């Protein structure tokens, strides 16, 4: 399970949060040129790394993600596109939205 953004990340025990970071980075290593994450909230909030992560896990390319979003709206659009892709693949998710930077929660469960 991976959680990104919002209060849920803040409330996770540090050891559990670090385990998520390690798992995300293990996945991201599979895609050349993608930098590892250090802070889930900061590093996933623009949707770019989140898109890379979902592409790796799903084995499919997501289209139309802004690679360098310049505004909050572009970041939100990226996250929404990732969530729409995940929903279209019928991947089970819990408490998922892209409302705003401080309230966004993305949870993937397997």
Buried (B, 14 or more C-beta within 10 A) or exposed (E): EBBBBBEBBEEBEEEEBEEBBEEBBEBBEEEEEBEEBEEBBEBBBBBBBBBBBBBBBEEEEBEEBBEEBEEEEBBBBBBEBBBEBBEEEEBEBEEBBBEEBEEBBBBBEE
